């Protein structure tokens, strides 16, 4: 098994959190389902784990790895053919580690996966790039028999660790500026490292277009490509802001593109299914209940905002930072909401696996006294004693009546 090609820089970045989960689940009687946006590094994670399997003594012949976006695997896209191919290659007297990348491209893949899972000589790992992948018959067939591992673009900590020339060309804050502009798609880091930074925006636009064409247009009923693109741009320009199908439809109709609320809602759903965006609901802190209207949406990678809207759009860097914090919170916590407390709003309310609550407020800087008062006020109105944090780019880290101010770059590197 060879690992080569343009992955040489990506392999410098170990996806340690995801690898730790795979190590713990090795041999478990569960299907390991890796999900996430295209080009976030799912295939590379597979290769990294396969390297570990080989290093642990697994025979190369007991690792069967197939990527169904590669042309040479097209003859295997019929499930019976693929099933026979895998079972013929597998050693029935040993544990075989089977990796199926973008398995949703296989005809009736749900039945294939179910059949492979029941064979005791197969430890099964699969990936998919669309939430349809798990909302299909697969989830029904395999209830209680699979575990999902979400792969996101690089965190800032991963991005910094893979920046080949950081020690002598750029300081940490300059690299964070790049991360804030270009996001964490692994190939953008490769382009920087080989001196092709000028191609990054074109690359990000290409990835976005591929996702739209492959994971949205081909799998969903989109009435108007023009309207769909307008809704997408509206969301990119509204990260961190309260939106609803009603106000998006009203905005577009006022601009001459008449569209109904249900169509907008459908477009929002398919954008989230393709992992391009994540919907975050509001949570009533006092009433302790979820609110069903006026959600926020964050993109899975901030590079899409810069690449699709451009600098001329005047994207608010405060919202870019808020989006970065949201993605990091997704890595660390199981539940994320917008906190609603009477007349004030907290950027994020999170819960961990033990249901412990924390609150986070995000601002580019709070050195101005009026800004500091504005950002502290929502946290001060909360009467419980759960931890409260104010994240900013300021280097100072004081404590304001129990509210801990943190430098967001330091905080990101602790993840």
C-alpha positions in Angstrom: 0.0 0.0 0.0 1.5 3.3 -1.1 0.8 6.8 0.2 2.1 9.4 -2.1 1.2 12.3 -4.4 0.0 15.7 -3.3 -0.8 14.4 0.2 2.8 14.9 1.4 2.0 18.2 3.2 -1.4 17.1 4.4 0.2 14.1 6.1 2.2 16.5 8.2 -1.1 17.3 10.0 -2.3 14.4 12.1 -6.1 14.4 12.6 -5.4 13.4 16.2 -8.9 13.7 17.6 -10.5 11.6 14.8 -7.6 9.1 14.9 -8.0 8.7 18.6 -11.7 7.8 18.1 -10.8 5.3 15.3 -8.2 3.7 17.5 -10.7 3.2 20.3 -13.3 1.8 17.9 -10.9 -0.6 16.1 -12.5 -4.0 16.0 -15.7 -2.8 17.7 -18.9 -4.4 16.3 -19.9 -1.1 14.8 -19.7 0.5 11.4 -17.5 3.5 11.6 -19.2 6.2 9.4 -17.0 9.2 8.6 -19.0 12.2 7.4 -18.2 15.8 6.4 -17.9 18.3 3.6 -16.0 17.3 0.5 -12.2 18.0 0.6 -12.2 18.3 4.4 -9.8 15.3 4.7 -11.9 12.2 5.1 -9.8 10.2 2.6 -6.6 11.4 4.2 -7.9 10.3 7.6 -8.4 6.9 6.2 -4.9 6.8 4.9 -3.4 8.0 8.2 -5.3 5.3 10.1 -4.3 2.6 7.6 -0.6 3.6 8.1 -1.2 3.0 11.9 -2.8 -0.4 11.2 0.3 -1.4 9.1 2.6 -0.1 11.9 0.7 -2.2 14.4 1.4 -5.4 12.5 -1.7 -5.7 10.3 -0.8 -7.4 7.0 -1.2 -5.2 4.0 -3.4 -7.9 2.4 -5.9 -7.5 5.1 -6.6 -3.8 4.3 -9.1 -3.3 1.5 -9.4 0.4 0.5 -11.6 1.7 -2.3 -12.5 5.3 -3.3 -15.6 5.5 -5.4 -14.7 8.8 -6.9 -11.7 7.2 -8.7 -12.3 6.1 -12.2 -10.6 2.7 -11.8 -13.3 1.7 -9.3 -16.3 2.4 -11.7 -16.7 -1.3 -12.5 -17.4 -1.9 -8.8 -20.3 0.6 -8.5 -22.9 -2.2 -8.8 -23.4 -3.6 -5.3 -23.3 -7.3 -6.2 -20.1 -6.9 -8.1 -18.5 -4.9 -5.2 -19.7 -7.4 -2.6 -18.2 -10.3 -4.5 -14.9 -8.4 -5.0 -14.5 -7.7 -1.3 -15.5 -11.1 0.0 -13.2 -12.8 -2.5 -10.3 -10.6 -1.5 -10.9 -11.0 2.2 -9.0 -13.5 4.3 -11.8 -15.4 6.1 -9.4 -16.5 8.8 -8.3 -13.0 9.8 -9.7 -9.6 10.6 -10.0 -7.5 7.4 -10.2 -3.8 7.5 -12.5 -2.5 4.7 -12.5 1.2 3.8 -15.2 2.4 1.4 -14.8 6.1 0.5 -17.8 8.0 -0.8 -19.8 4.7 -0.7 -23.1 6.5 -1.5 -22.0 6.4 -5.2 -22.5 2.6 -5.1 -25.9 1.4 -6.3 -28.0 0.4 -3.3 -25.1 0.9 -1.0 -27.3 0.5 2.1 -27.9 -3.2 1.4 -24.2 -3.7 0.6 -23.1 -2.1 3.9 -25.6 -4.2 5.8 -24.4 -7.4 4.2 -20.7 -6.6 4.9 -21.4 -5.6 8.4 -22.7 -9.0 9.5 -19.5 -10.8 8.4 -17.3 -11.3 11.5 -14.1 -11.2 9.5 -14.8 -7.6 8.3 -14.2 -4.4 10.3 -16.0 -1.8 8.2 -15.2 2.0 7.7 -17.2 4.1 5.3 -17.4 7.8 4.3 -20.0 10.1 2.8 -20.2 13.8 1.8 -23.9 14.4 2.3 -26.3 14.1 5.2 -28.6 12.2 2.8 -26.1 9.4 3.4 -27.4 8.9 6.9 -31.0 10.0 6.4 -31.5 7.3 3.8 -32.4 3.7 4.4 -28.9 3.1 5.8 -29.9 4.7 9.1 -33.0 2.5 9.3 -31.2 -0.7 8.4 -28.3 -0.1 10.8 -30.0 1.5 13.8 -27.7 1.1 16.8 -25.0 -0.5 14.7 -23.0 2.5 13.5 -21.2 5.4 15.0 -20.7 8.7 13.1 -17.4 10.6 13.2 -17.6 14.1 11.7 -14.5 15.5 9.9 -14.3 19.2 9.5 -11.7 21.3 7.7 -8.5 22.0 9.7 -8.8 23.7 13.0 -6.4 26.6 13.5 -4.2 24.3 15.7 -4.0 21.8 12.9 -3.5 24.5 10.3 -0.6 26.1 12.2 1.0 22.7 12.8 1.1 22.1 9.0 2.3 25.5 8.0 5.7 24.5 6.7 7.4 27.9 6.7 5.9 29.4 9.9 9.2 29.6 11.8 10.9 32.0 9.5 8.4 33.6 7.1 5.3 34.5 9.1 4.4 35.1 12.7 1.5 33.3 14.4 -1.0 36.2 14.0 -0.2 36.6 10.3 -0.9 32.9 9.8 -4.2 33.4 11.8 -5.1 36.2 9.4 -4.5 33.8 6.5 -6.7 31.2 8.3 -9.4 33.8 8.9 -9.4 34.7 5.2 -8.9 31.4 3.5 -10.3 28.9 6.0 -9.0 25.4 6.7 -9.6 23.2 3.6 -6.4 21.1 3.7 -5.5 21.8 0.1 -5.3 25.5 0.8 -2.5 24.8 3.2 -0.7 22.7 0.5 -1.0 25.6 -1.9 0.6 28.0 0.6 3.4 25.5 1.3 4.3 25.1 -2.4 4.2 28.8 -3.1 0.9 28.9 -4.9 -1.1 31.1 -2.5 -2.5 33.1 -5.4 -4.5 30.1 -6.5 -6.3 29.5 -3.2 -9.4 31.6 -3.9 -9.9 29.8 -7.3 -9.5 26.5 -5.6 -12.1 27.3 -2.9 -14.6 28.4 -5.5 -14.0 25.2 -7.4 -14.7 23.1 -4.3 -17.8 25.0 -3.6 -19.1 24.6 -7.1 -18.4 20.9 -7.0 -20.3 20.5 -3.8 -23.3 22.4 -5.2 -23.3 20.4 -8.4 -22.6 16.9 -7.0 -24.2 17.0 -3.5 -27.1 19.4 -4.1 -28.2 19.6 -7.7 -27.9 15.9 -8.5 -29.6 14.8 -5.3 -32.3 17.4 -4.8 -35.1 19.2 -6.6 -33.8 22.7 -7.2 -36.4 24.7 -9.1 -34.2 27.6 -10.1 -30.4 27.5 -10.0 -30.3 31.3 -10.0 -32.6 31.5 -6.9 -30.6 28.8 -5.2 -27.3 30.7 -5.7 -28.9 33.9 -4.4 -30.1 32.1 -1.3 -26.6 30.7 -0.8 -24.9 34.1 -1.2 -27.5 35.6 1.2 -26.5 33.0 3.9 -22.8 33.6 3.3 -23.4 37.3 3.8 -25.4 36.6 6.9 -23.3 34.3 9.0 -23.9 35.0 12.7 -27.1 36.9 12.0 -30.7 35.9 12.7 -32.4 34.7 9.5 -35.6 32.9 8.6 -37.1 31.5 5.3 -39.6 34.4 5.6 -37.1 37.2 5.6 -34.9 35.6 2.9 -38.0 35.2 0.7 -39.1 38.8 1.4 -35.6 40.2 0.6 -35.3 38.2 -2.7 -38.8 39.1 -3.8 -38.2 42.8 -3.1 -35.2 42.5 -5.4 -37.2 41.1 -8.2 -36.7 37.4 -7.6 -40.1 36.2 -6.4 -39.7 33.1 -4.3 -41.9 31.4 -1.7 -41.0 30.5 1.9 -41.2 26.8 1.4 -38.8 26.9 -1.5 -36.3 28.9 0.6 -36.7 26.4 3.5 -36.0 23.5 1.1 -32.9 25.3 -0.1 -31.7 25.9 3.4 -32.2 22.2 4.2 -30.2 20.9 1.3 -27.4 23.4 2.0 -27.1 21.9 5.5 -27.4 18.4 4.2 -24.4 19.0 2.0 -22.5 20.2 5.1 -22.0 23.7 3.5 -23.9 25.3 6.4 -24.9 24.4 9.9 -28.2 25.6 11.5 -28.0 26.8 15.1 -31.3 27.1 17.0 -31.9 29.6 19.8 -32.3 28.4 23.4 -34.5 30.2 25.9 -32.2 30.2 29.0 -34.9 31.3 31.4 -37.6 29.0 30.1 -35.1 26.2 29.4 -36.6 25.3 26.0 -35.6 25.5 22.3 -37.1 28.3 20.2 -38.4 27.2 16.8 -37.9 30.3 14.8 -35.2 32.8 13.8 -32.2 30.6 13.6 -28.6 31.4 12.7 -26.5 29.7 10.1 -22.7 29.3 10.0 -20.7 28.0 7.1 -18.5 24.9 7.5 -15.4 26.9 6.3 -14.9 30.6 6.4 -12.9 30.5 3.2 -16.2 30.1 1.3 -17.2 33.6 2.5 -14.1 35.3 1.2 -13.9 33.3 -2.0 -17.6 33.7 -3.0 -18.3 37.2 -1.8 -14.9 38.7 -2.3 -13.3 41.5 -0.3 -15.5 44.1 -2.0 -18.4 42.6 -0.1 -17.1 44.2 3.1 -17.5 41.0 5.1 -17.6 41.8 8.8 -14.4 40.2 10.4 -16.3 40.0 13.7 -18.7 37.5 12.1 -15.8 35.6 10.5 -14.3 35.2 13.9 -17.6 34.1 15.3 -17.9 31.5 12.6 -14.4 30.2 13.4 -15.4 29.9 17.1 -18.6 28.1 16.2 -16.6 25.4 14.2 -14.2 25.0 17.1 -17.1 24.6 19.5 -18.5 21.9 17.3 -15.3 20.0 17.8 -15.4 20.3 21.6 -19.1 20.1 22.6 -22.1 17.9 21.7 -24.7 20.6 21.7 -24.5 24.3 20.5 -27.2 26.9 20.7 -27.7 30.6 20.5 -28.5 31.8 24.1 -31.7 33.9 24.5 -32.1 35.5 27.9 -35.1 37.9 28.0 -34.0 40.9 26.0 -30.3 39.9 25.5 -28.6 37.3 23.3 -25.5 35.2 24.0 -23.5 34.2 21.0 -23.2 30.5 22.1 -24.6 28.3 24.8 -22.9 24.8 24.7 -23.3 21.5 26.5 -20.8 18.7 26.8 -21.5 15.0 27.0 -22.3 15.4 30.8 -24.8 18.2 30.0 -22.6 20.8 31.7 -23.3 24.3 30.3 -20.9 27.0 29.2 -21.5 30.4 27.6 -19.4 32.2 25.0 -19.4 35.7 23.7 -17.2 36.6 20.7 -15.8 40.0 19.7 -12.9 41.2 17.5 -11.7 43.5 20.3 -13.2 44.9 23.6 -10.5 47.5 24.3 -13.1 50.2 23.8 -15.0 50.7 27.1 -18.4 50.9 25.4 -17.7 47.7 23.4 -16.6 45.9 26.5 -19.8 46.9 28.4 -21.9 45.8 25.4 -20.3 42.4 25.2 -20.3 41.7 28.9 -24.0 42.7 29.4 -25.6 39.5 27.9 -23.3 37.3 30.1 -24.0 39.4 33.2 -27.8 39.0 32.8 -27.4 35.2 33.3 -28.2 34.3 36.9 -26.8 30.8 36.9 -23.2 29.9 37.9 -22.1 28.1 34.8 -18.7 29.2 33.3 -18.9 32.4 31.1 -16.2 33.4 28.5 -15.5 36.4 26.4 -13.3 35.6 23.4 -11.5 38.3 21.5 -8.3 39.0 19.6 -7.0 41.2 22.4 -3.9 39.7 24.1 -5.2 40.8 27.6 -7.0 38.1 29.6 -8.7 39.7 32.6 -11.6 38.4 34.6 -14.7 40.6 34.8 -16.8 39.7 37.8 -16.4 36.0 37.1 -16.5 36.3 33.3 -13.2 35.1 31.9 -11.8 37.0 28.9 -9.7 34.9 26.7 -7.4 35.6 23.7 -9.2 33.6 21.0 -6.0 32.5 19.3 -4.6 31.0 22.5 -8.0 29.4 23.1 -8.1 27.8 19.7 -4.6 26.3 20.2 -5.8 24.6 23.4 -8.4 22.6 21.5 
